Amino acid sequence: MTELPKTFDPAAIEQHWYAHWEANGLFRPDRPGAEPWTIVNPPPNVTGSLHIGHALDNTLQDILTRHARLKGKDAMWVVGTDHAGIATQMVVERNLAKDGVKRTDLGRDAFIDKVWAWKAESGGQITGQLRRLGCSMDWANERFTMDEGFSAAVLKVFVELHRQGLLYRDKRLVNWDAGLGTAISDLEVETREIQGKFWHLTYPLADGSGTISVATTRPETMLADMAVAVNPADARYTALIGQMVKLPITGRLIPIVADEHADPELGSGAVKITPGHDFNDFEVGRRAGIEARDMLNMLDARARIVDCGGVPAELVGLDRFAARTRIVEMLEEAGALERVEDRVIQTPYGDRSGVVIEPWLTDQWYVDAKTLAQPAIEAVRSGAIHLVPKTWEKTFFNWMENIQPWCVSRQLWWGHQIPAWFADDGRIFVAETEEEAQAQAGEGVLLTRDPDVLDTWFSSALWPFATLGWPENNDARLGGRYPNDVLISGFDILFFWNARMMMQGIHFMGDVPFKTLYLHGLVRAADGAKMSKSKGNTVDPLGLIDKYGADALRFFMAAMESQGRDIKMDEKRVEGYRNFATKLWNAARFCQFNGIGGSTTLEPPVATHAVNKWIVAECVATIQAVDLALAEYRFDAAANAIYQFVWSRFCDWYVELIKPVSNGEHRGTIDDETKAVAGWTLDQILVLLHPFMPFITEELWHGLATRDHDLIVGQWPMPDARALDPAASKEIDWLIRLVSEIRAARTELNVPPGARLPLHVRDSGDLTTDRLVRQQAVIARLARVDLTVGESTGGAAQVVVDEATFVLPLEGVIDLDAERARLTKAIAAAEKERDALGGRLSNASFVERAKPEAVEKARADHADKMAEAARLHAALGRLG
C-alpha cells in the first residue's frame, strides 16, 4: 500500500493498468470449471477509428463482461475487425491514386497484396483506441473476417446454402453505385432531400385516337419504359387497358396495363413503368408477365446510356444526367412535354461514393432470406431470443415477415471471392475449391471463376460461431460458448446484421446465436440532432478521454443509456462524472489518512454504532439495486444507484459522520469498528463501480491495501440482509434530514456560515429525544448549533422534522426585517418568471411551432421557477 497522490490524474493510471491487465492475460477466459459467458463485439471496419457510437456500444459490452468476470464466470469477449470491402478498397485505391496508379494497372492479385500490406501497416488503429476506452477484450484471440479460419467458414456456408437451394443466381434490381461500380446494401444508401423537378409527359396512343399523361422525376428512364399502368378501378382508363402507346423519341410500342400500383388520386392516375430501373416498377412488370431477363436496361455500369431499343445515337454513351438534359429538350421539340414542376425529391446517394444510386438490373447472387427468416421469427416469438427493449419486436416481425431476397454479391476485388466457376456453355459450378468445381464440370471443361466478392454482411453474419472455431471445431457447442449470452448492438443494424446472424446461426448451428439482443440508441448532438461530419457536430471520444479520462466518459455513457431512448451528448455531464471520480478519490485519501484500508472479509464486519449499521444497510440496498438493474440491462439505473450511494451516502454523509473529533476539532482517531466498516464499504464501492470505471477502481484497490489479486478478477459482493438494522437506519436517516433542514434554513436566511446558533426543540417524542441525546455531538458539529433548554424568544427560524419543531433564534444574527423584505422581493420575481413561462407553455401556438428543444427548455425553466418560489415561501414562513 502506497500513499495516494493528492490529485486524481486519469492519464497517469489508465495506460499503466491497461498494459498490466493485458500483459498478465487477465482478459483471457481461464477459469476451468466455471460457467462460460461469451459476448462478441460488432466488428468495426478495419478502416475505422473510434467514434462516439463505438464508445457507447463497447462501454456497455465491457460493463457486462467485467461484471460477469466479477461474478465468477469464465468471461470471454471476442474481439475482431471487419474487412469492410468497399471502405478498404476505397482507401487503398486513393493511396494508389496519389502515385497515379489505378487498381486495373496492377491486376487483381497485385492489388489485393497492396490491401493486405495496408492492413498490416495501418489497419489496426481502432483496436488501439478500444484499449484506451478500457475494453477488456480477449486480444489473444483477435479475429478478422478474412483470416484463414473465418474464410473457410464463409466458403462452407456459401456452398452449403447453394447445395440446399437457399442461395442462387438471379437477375433482379439492386442499389447500383455507379461511382464504385458495384451493388450496395440498403444500409449503404442515404436518402437526401434534393430540390428537383417533376416532368409531366404526353404519350400518344398508337392508333392515334388520343394521348395519356404520365409524370416522372427521372425523364431519362423513358428510354426503357415497357408499359403504362392504370388502376383497374379507374373508370377514366378502363377502355384503354390493353391498347398500345407509342413512346416519344424511341418510337417503341408499349402496352397499357392494369395494376393497383397506379393511384387514381395522384396526378393523372397513369404511371410510366420502367421495370429495369425502378423497384416498384420491377414488381409491376413481373405482375404484367415481363420476365426479368426481358426487362430493358438503358445504362451501363457507369450509368452511361446504352441502346436498349430505338435510342438515338446521339444519346448513346452520355452520362445519365447529361442525357436527361438532352432528352427533356427532345421531348419538348416533339411536343411531348406538358409542364415542369419544382419539387423536393427524396434522392438516394451512396454513403461512400456520394453519387446518386441507380436501381439497376443485373445478375447477382441471392440468399433465400424468406425461408431462413422463419426460424428466426419463431425464436424471437418464443423467447429463445430476448429483444431488449421489447418494443423492437413489432418492427422486427414486420420486416422479417416481408423480407426480400438478400443480394450477397459485390463487384469488388477486396473480399471473399465467390466460390463459383462459369463454364462457356452457361453452367455454374459452386464448390469450396477450384479442384472440386473442376471435378464437377469434368475434364476438358474450361472454367472461369466469378470475379465478384461477397457482401461483408454475409461474412459477418457468421461472427458468433465462426470466431469460435467453426467449422473445424464444433464440439459441445464450441466449448459451451454457443449461443453467446448477449449481443449489444445499435438498433440501426437490427436487420443488416443482427437478423442475419439469427438466420445463419439457427440454420448452421441448430440454435440461436445469442440469448439476448440489446439494442441501444444513437448518441446525438446536444440539441438532439443526428451527428454527421457534414454538420460539423460530431464528438471525438478520444478528445473527451484526453480531457476527462476514460472512466468519466464510460460512466456518462452508462448513466445516459436509457432503454429505447437516444443519448444527447453533454460534455458538462462528462465533466461532472470526472468530478465524481475526484470525489471518490478524495474520500479514499481521507480513509487512507485515517488508517482505513482494504477489507479482510467479504462479509460485513460486526457493527454496533448506528452510523455503521446504516452504511452497511445502504450498501446492501445498493448492491441489490445494481444487481437488479444489470439483470434487466438498465445501465442507467445501475450507474445512478452507484452514483447516489457513493456521492451522497458515503462521501457526503458517512465520511462526515465518522470524522474523528476531539475538543471540537477534527483530531483524534477513528475506532476499530468504524475503520473495519469503512474499509469494507469502500471495497464494495470499488467492486460495484469497477465495470463502469475500471481504472480508478483498480488504482484505489491497490492503493488502499496490499492485495493478493487484481480487482478485475475480484469477487462481486453478495447482499446480506442479515446485516440490516432498520432502527439504526431510521435514526441516521432522521439525523441526515435534521442536519439538512437546518443547513438549508441557515443558507436561505443568509445566516453567516461561521455563526453558531442555539437550537430549541418543541413537541419532541421519546424516540426523538433519545436520538437527540445520542447524536447531540454530531448535530452540533455538522449543523453548527448548540442544543439549548427552554423556549426561544424573538424572531426565529423554525424547522419541522417528524413530530418535533426545531427553533433557531436569529435576533442579533441577521436583520430580520431586511431578510423578510429580501425574501418577499425574491418570491415576487420568481413568481413573475414562473407565470410568464406558464403563459408561454399554455399557448398552443408556441408549443406546436417552436423548436422542440425550446419548448423543453421552457418547461424545465418553469419547473425551476416553481420550485424556487416554493422554497422561498418556505423560508419566509420559517421566520414566523
N, C-alpha and C positions, 0 to 999 in steps of 0.2 A: 504494500500500500504506500503510495506516494502522495504528497500534498497536492491537492487540485489547484491548478493555476487560478489566479484571481479572476481572469477574464475568460469567458467561453469563446473559443475560436474554432468554428466548424472546420475550416480549411486545414487546421493543424492536426485534426484527428481523423478526418474522413479517409484520406489516402492511406494513412497508416493501417487503419483497421481493415479496409477492404483488401489490401495486399496481404495482411495477416490471415484473414479468413480464407482467401483463395489459395495461398501458399500451403496452408495446413489442411486443405481438402475438406473444409467444413461445409461446402455446398454440395458435396457428393453424397448420394444416398449410401449409407454404410452402417445400417443397423440390422444385422441378421436377426430374423425372428420378429421384428417389429412390423406393424401394419404398414404396407406400402401406400404411399399417397403421391399422386402424379398430376402434374399440370404441364401443358406445353404452351410456349409463348406464340402468339401470332407472329410468324417470322417476318421481320421488317425487310424491306428491299435492301439488297446488298449495296445499292447506290445511296441509301438514305442516311440521314442524320437525325438525331433525336429532336422531335418536335413535341409540343405540349400535349398532343394526343397520346404519343408514346409514353410520356411521363405519367399520365393518368393510368393508362392501361397497365403498364408494368409496375407501378406503385401498388395497385390493387392486387396484382398477382403475387408480388413479393410479400405483402401483408399476409395473405393466405398461406404462402409457402413457409414463412418464418413461424407463423402460428402453428402450422401442422408439425413443424420440426420441434417446437417447444412442447407440443402435446405428446411427444414421444414417437411420432410416426416417422417412417423412413421416407422422408420427403424428397421428391425429385422434380426439379423444374427444368424441363427440356428446353434448350436454347438453340437457336439457329437463325439463318437468314434465307431469304428467297432470292432466286437467281434473277427475278424481275426482267423477263425477256425484253420488253420494249424499252424500259428505262435504261437498262445496262447497255443494250445495243446502241441507244442514242448517245450515251456518254462516250463510249469508245469511238463511235463514228465522228463525234465532234472533235475529240482529241486528234484523230487522224486528219480531219479536215484542216487543222491548223498547219499541217505539213503538206497540204494539197493532195492528200491521198483519200480515195474512196474505197469502201469495202470491196466493191466489184473489181478494183485494181488488184486486190490481194487474193481474191478467191475465198471460198467458204472456209476451208481448213486453216489457212493462214490467218484469216480474220478471227476465227474462234480462238486460236492461240493468243492473239492480241488481247482478247477479252479475259482469258484466264490469267494472263500476265497483269492486266489491270486489276483484277480481283485480288491477286496476291499482294499487290503493292498498295492499293487504295480502297479495297472493298470491305474493310473492316472497321470503318470509322464509328459506326453506330454501336458496335459491341463494346468499344471502349467507353462510349458515352453511357451505355446502360450500367457499366460498372460505377461510373460517377454517381448515378442515381441510387446505388446501393443494392442492385438486383442480385439476389443470392442464387444465381443460375448455375447449373451443372456444366461449367465450361469444359470440363474434361471430356464431355460427350457432345460437344458442339456439332450441329448438323448444318448441311447446306442442301438445298433442293436439287442440286446437280452433283452431289457427291456419289461415289460409286455405288454404295448400298441403296441410296434413295433412288438412283436412276434405274436400278434393277427392279425396284418395286413399281416404278412408273411404267416400265415396259410390260411387266407382267399384268398389270391392271388393264392396260390398253388391249393387249392380246386376248385376255380372258373375256373382257366385255364384248369384243368383236366376235369371239367364238360363240358367245351366248346370244348373239343377235341384239345386244344392247348398245352397240357402237357401230356406226355405219357411215357411208359417204353419201352425201345428198346435195342437190342443187337448191339453195334457198337464199333468201335475202339476209345480209349481215350488215352490221355497222362497219362501213368501209372508210378507213382513214387513208385518203389519197396522198397525204403528206408522208406517211410512213410506209404506205403500200401494203397494208395488212388489215385484216379484220380485227376489231377490238370488242371488248365486252361492254355491256351497258354501264358498268362502273367506271369505265374509262371515257365515258361521254358526259360532258357537262353542257347543260342547256342554258343559253343566254337569250335575253330579250334584245332583239335587234330591230331597228327601225327599217322596215322593208316595205314591200308593195304587194298588192293583190290585183292580179291581171284578170280581167273578165274577157273571155274569148267567145267567138261565134264559130260553131262548126256547122257547115251546111249538110243537110240530108242528101244522100247520094242520088235520090230520084229528083232532086231539085224542088221538092214540094215545100221546103221551109228550112229552118235552122234550129239549132239547140244551143243554149248558152251554158258555159262552164266557167269555173274560176280556178286560179292556181297561184301559189306563191313561187313556183318554180316553172316558168313558162318553157324552159328548155326541155322539160321532160315530155312535152307533147310529141317530140320526135319518136318516142317509144310508146305512145298511147296504144292500147289494144281494145278499149271499149269505152262506152259512156254508160254509167249506171244511173238508173232512176228507181225510185221506190215503187214496188208493185202496187201500193195503195194510193199512189199519186195519180188522180184522175186526169191530170193535165197530159200525162205521157203514156197512158195505157195503150193508146193506138200506135205509139211509136216503138214499143218493145219489139225487138226482132228486126227492125229496119237498120239500114247501114248509114254510117256517117262518113263523109269524105274529109280526111284531115287536111287542113291548110298546109302549105309548104311541101309535105311529103306526098300528098295525093293518095295515101293508103286508105282503104276502106276498113272501117271498124264497126262492130255491132253495138246497138243499144240493148243493154241487158237489164233485167230486173234484179235488184238487190237491196235489202233493207239498210245497207250501209249509207245509201243516199237518204238524206233527211229533207223531207218536203219543206220544212220550216227554215232551212238555211239556203241563202242565195236563190238560185233558180230552181233548186231541188235536183239538178242534174250534176253528176260528178264525173270528171275525166278519170279514167282508170289506167295507171301505168304500173302493172304488176311487177316489173323488173326493177322499180325504183321507189317503191313506197310500201311500207309494211302492211298497211290496211288494204291497199290495192292488190297486194300479193294474195291475200285471202279471198278478196272479191274475184280475182282472176281464177283462182282454183275452184271456187264455187261455180264459176261460169264454165268450167270444164277445160280451162287452159292449163296444160301441164307445165311444170317449172322449166323443163328443157326447151319448151316452145316460147317462153316469155322473152320479149325483146330486151336487149342490153345495149344502151346507147353510149356507154362510157367505157374507157379502158381503165387500167389500174391506177393511172394518174389523173383520172377524171377529165380526160380529153374525149371529144366527140368521135364516135365511130359510126360507120354506115350500118344502120340496123334495118334499112329498107326505105329507099326513096329520099334519103338525106342528101341535100345539095352538097356538091363537092366543096364549096367554099366554107362549109361548116366543119367538115371532117378535119380532125386534128386540133381544133380550137379548144382552149380551156373552157370548162362548163360555164364560167361566168362571162367570159368574152362571147361565148356562143349565145348566152342569154340576151345580151345587148343586141346582137345582130338578129336573133330570132324575133324579138319584140319589133324591131324595125320591119322585118319581112311580114309579120302578121299585120302591122299597121298598113303596109303597102298593099296587102291583099284584102284589106277591109275586114279583117277578122278580129281586130282589137276593138272591143266595145268601149272600155274605160279602164282607168287605173286608179286604185285607192291606195293611200298611205296607210300602213298598218304595222303594229308591233308584232313581230314574228318570233315565236319560240324556236330558236335555231340550235341544233346540236353541233358541238365542237369537240374535237379530240383534245383531251385534257393535256396531252404532252405535245402534240404537233401544233395545236392551235388552229387547225384548218377545219372547215365545215365538213361534217360527216355525211357521207352519201350512203343511203340504202342501196346495196349493190348485189346483183345476182351472181353467185359464184359457187363452185364446188368446194365443199368443206366437209370435215369430219364432225359428226354429231353423236351425242350420247342421248339415249332414250331416257331423259330425265323423268318423264311421267311415270314410267314403270319403277325406277329407282326411288321416286319420291314417296310411294305408297307406304313402305315400311317406316320411313322417317316420320311421316304424318302420324302413323299409329303410335310410334314411340313417344311422341310429344303428347298425343291424346291420352295415352295410358299412364303417363307419368314416368316412363322409363327414362325420359329426358325431361328435366325440370327447368322450364324457362323462367328466368328472373330478370325483370319484373314479369309477372304473369300476363300483363296487359299486351305483351308482344304476341301472344298465342293467336289472336284473331288475325293479325297481319300475316303471321307465318302460315296459317292454314289457307288463307285467301290466296297467297302467292303460290304455295306448293300445289294446291288443288287446280290451279290454272297454269301450271308450269309448261313452258315451251321446250322443244328440243334444244340441247345445250351445244353450241358451236365450240369445239375444243381445238381447232387448228388455227395457226397464225402463220403469216407469210414473213417469217423472220429467219435469221441464221442462228441466233443465240437462243438455246433452249433445248428441250428434249426432242430430237428429231423423230418424227412419226415413224414407227416401225412397220411401214407398208411399202411394198415394191410393186411397180406397174410393169406389166408386160405389153409388148407392142399391140397385141390384139385386144387390149382394154381390160384384161383380167387384172385383179388386185390380189396380192398375197400378203397377209399380215402375219408376222412372226417376230419373236424376240431377237433373232439374229438373221443376217443375210443368208447364212448357210441353211437355216430352216426354211426360209422363204424359197430358196432355190430348189430345195428338196420337194417342196410343194408344187413348184412350177414344172419341174422335170428338167432333165439335161438339155442343153442347147437353147433354152428359152432365155432371151436377153432381158434382164430386169433392171429397172431404174428406180432408185429409192425416192419416195415422196420427199421433196425438199422442205416441206413445211415443218414447223415445230408445234409443240402442244402449248395451249394456253397455260399460263402459270397457275391459274386457279385449279386446273386439272391435277397438277402435281401436288399443290399444297393441300388439296382435299384428302391426301393420304397422310398428312402430318401426324395425327395422333397415333398411328401404328407403324408407319414406315420409319419414323425416327427411333423406334424401339427395336429395330432389327428385322421387321417383317420384309420379305417373305422367308428369309433364311432362318430366322428364329420365330417360331410360332408356338412354342411350348408354354403350356399353362398360362394362356393369355398374356404372353410376353412378360413372364415373371410376375404376374399379378398386377401389372401396371396398365392393363387394358380391361375395361374402359378407364379413361382418365377420370379423375374425381370431379374436376370442374374445368370449364373453359371460360376465360374472360375476354370479351371482345366488344368493339364498338358496334352499335346497332346497325351501322351503315353497311356492314358486310355480312349481315344475317343470311342473305340469300347467296351471295357470291362465294362465301367461304364456309360459314357455319352449316348451312343446309347441305352443302355438297359433301362436307365431312360426314354428316349424318348418313347420306346416301351411300357413300363408298365404304364407310366403316361398317354399317349394318350388312352391306352386301358381301364384303370380303372377310369380315371378322365374325359375322353372325351375332354381333352385339352392338349396342350404341357406342359411339366413340368417346362420349363423356356423359356423366350422370347429371350434371347441372351446367346450364349455359347462362352465364351472367352477362347481360347486355348493358353497358354503360352509355351515357350520353356524350355529347360533344363538349369540348371546352371552348367557350365563346369569349369574345372580347367583353370588356367591362360593360358596354352598352347593350349587350345581348346579341350583337351582330356576329355572323359567322366569320371566323378568321380566314384571311386569304392574303397572299403576298401582294396581290394587285391592290387591295385596300390598304396595305401597309399597317395592318393591325395585329400581325402575328406576334407571339411572345416566345422568346428564346429561353427554354428551361435551363440551359447551361448558364445563361447570364443570371438567372434567378439563383441558381446553386452557388455561383461565384459570390453573389451579393449576400445571400441569407443562409446558405448551407442546404445540403440535400435534405436533411431532416425536416426543415421548415417547409420546403416545397412538398415533400411527401405528405406531411401532416395536413397541409392545405388541401391537397387532392383528396385525401380520405375524408376529411371533415366536410367537404363540399359535395361529396359524391352521394347524392340522394336518389334512390331508385326512380327511374322514369323521368328525371329532370336533367337538363344540361347544366354545366358549370359556368358561371360567369367569372372570368379571370379578374382577380382583385389583388394587386401587389401589396396593398396595405394589409390584407389578411395574411399574406405570406410573411410579411414583416412582423405581424402580430404573433405568429407561431414561432418565429425566431426569438421573440421576447419571451414566449412561453418556455422555450428551451433554456434561455438565460435564467429565468426564474427558478426552474428546477435545478440548474447548475448551482445557483447561489444557495438554495436550500440544502443541497448536498454538501456544499462547503461549510455551512453552518453546522450540519451534523458532524462532519469530519472534525471541525474545530472543537466541538464539544464531546469528542470521544465516542461518537456514534459511528459504527462501522457496519459491514455487511452482516447479515443474519447467519446464524449457525443452524437454523431449523426451518423446515418447510411449514411446520405448524405454527400458528400464532403463539407468541410467548404468553405466559401467565400474566394477567393484568388485574390489578386491584384498584388503581386510580380510575376515576370516571373518564378522564380525558383519554386514557389509553384504551379503555374498553370502547369508547366512542370511535376512535380512529380505526380500531380493528373492525368494528361493525361497518363503518363507512367503506373500508377496503373490501370487505366481503361482499357488500352490496355492489360495489363497482365491478368486481370480478364477475359476479352473476350477470350484471348488465352487459358487460363486454362479451361474455360467453354467448348470451342470447343473441346479441346484435350480430356477431360474426356467424353464428349458425344460420341466421336469416339473411346474410350478406347485406346487413345495414351498416356499411362502412362509416357513414356519418354518425350514426347513433353510438357506435363503438368508440370512435375518436372523441366525440363530445363527452361521453361518460368518463373517459380517462382525463380529458382536459379539465372538466369541472372538479374531479376529485383531486388532481394534482394542484391546480391553481388555487381553488377556493378552500378545499378541506385541509389538504396537507400543508401547502406553503403559506396561505394567508392565515389559517387559524391554528392548526396543530403546532406548527413551529413557534407561533406567538405564544400559545398557551403553555408550552413546555420550557420556554426560555428561563434559564436559571436566574433567580432573583435573590439578592442579599442586600438588606438595608435600602430597598427601593431601587437598587441599580442592577444592571444585567451582569451580575457576577456569580460566583459560586459554581456549583456543579449540578448536573442532572443525575437523578438517582438511577440505579442499575436497571430497574424495571422499565423506566421510560426509555433508556438507551436501547434496551433489547426490543421494545415495541417499535420505536422509531426506526431502528435498523431493519427490522423485519418489514415494516410498512414501505420503507424506501426500496427494499429489494423487490417487493411485489409491484411497486410502480415501475421499476426498471424492466421487469419481465413483461408486464402488461403493455408497456409503451414500446418495447423493442421492435415488434413487427412494423410499427409506424415510424419510429425514429431510431433506427438501428445503431447509428454512430455514437450519439451522445450517451445512449444507454449502455453500450459496451464500454465506453470510456469510464463512465461513473461506476459501473460494475467492478471494474478492476481497481479504480481509484479508491474505493471505499473499503476494500479488503483484499487479502491475498486469496485468490480463488484456485480451485483445482480444475476448473473448466471455464471455457468462454461462455458468455451469456447466450450467444447464438444457439448453443446446444444445451441450454439450461432446461429447467422444468417449469411448465406452465402452472400457475397457482391453482389450488383447489379451494373453492369457497367452503368454509367450515361453519355451518350455522350454530354449532355448539359454542362458538366463541362469542355469540351475541349476548348482550345485556341490555334489554330495552330501557330499563330505568336509567342506566348511565348515559345511554344515547340521548334520551329525552332531556336529561339535565344539561348536557353540553349543547344540545340544540337550543335550549332555553337561554343558556349563557350567551351564545352567539347572537341570538335575536336581541337580547337585552343590550349588549355592548353595541351592536349595530344601530339600534334605535337611538341610543344616547349619542353615539358619534354623529348620526345623521342630524339630530336636533342641534348639536353644537355647530355643525357646519352650516346648516340652513339659517341659523340665527347669528352667524358671524361671531361666535364665541372664540376668543383668541386660543390657538392650539395649546399654548403652554399653561393656560389658566386651569387650576384645579377647582372643582365645584363641589359643594356639599350635595348629597343625594338623600332625599327623604322618601320614605316608602309608605304608601297608604293601602289599606284593604288587602294586605297580603295574607294568603292562607298558610297553613302549616307547611305545605310542601315548598312553597316559595321561600318562606322564612328559613327552612332548613338549607335550601340551596344557597341563599344569601350568606349564611354562616360559613358554608364550606367553600364558596367561591369568592368571598369578600376580597381577598388579596388580589385575585386575578381581575375582578371587576375594577378595583381601584387603579390597577396598573394600566389596563387596556382602555378604560373609559376616562381616565384622569378625573375620578370622583372619589369622595370620601363619604361612606355611609354615615348618616347622622340621625340621632334620635330626636323626636319632636316634630312639630308641624312647621312648615316654612311660611314666611310672611313676604308680602310684597310681590312684585312681578316675578313670574317663574315659567319655565317650560315644563310641559307635562308629557310623559311617555307612558303608554299603556302596553303592558306585556302580560298576556293571560288575564288573571283577575286583578292584578296589582297595578297601581298607578305610581310611577316614579317621578318625583318632582325635583327640578333643578332650579334653585333660586338664582335670579340673574341681576338683582339690584346691585349696582356698582360694578357689574362686569361688562354690561353693554348698555347703550342708551335705548331703553325700551320703546319710547315714543318714536324715535328715529327708525328703530327696527320695524315697528308696525307700519310706519309710513313707507319704508322701503319695500316691505312685502306687499302692501296694498298696491303700490305702483307696479311692481313686477307682475302681480296677478292680473292687473288690467292689461298690461302689454301682452302677456301670454294668451289671455282670453281673446284679445283682439286678433292676434295672428291665428289662433285656433279657429275663430269664427270665419275669418276671411278664407282660410283654406277649406273649411267646411262648405262655404258657399261655392267655391270653385268645384269641389267634388260633387255637389248636388246639382251642378249644371250639366245636363246630359250632353250638351254640345261639346263642352270641354273634354269630358270622359271619352266621347266617341271619336273626336277629331284630333286630340293631342297625341303626341308620340307616347307609346306605352310606358317608356322609361320616365316621361314627365309626369304621367298620372301616378305611377308607382312612387315617385319621389314626393309628390303632393300628399299621397296617403301616409307615407312614412313621417313627413313633417307634421301633418295633422295629428298623428298619434303622439308624436313627441311633445307638441304643444299642449295637448290634452293632459298628458302625464305631468308636464311641468306645472300647469295651472293647479292640478290636484295636489301636487307636492307642496306648492307654495301656500295653498289654502290650509293644508295640514299644519304647516309651520306657523302660520298666523294663529291657527286655533290653539297651538301649544302655548302661546303666550298668555292665554286666558283672557 
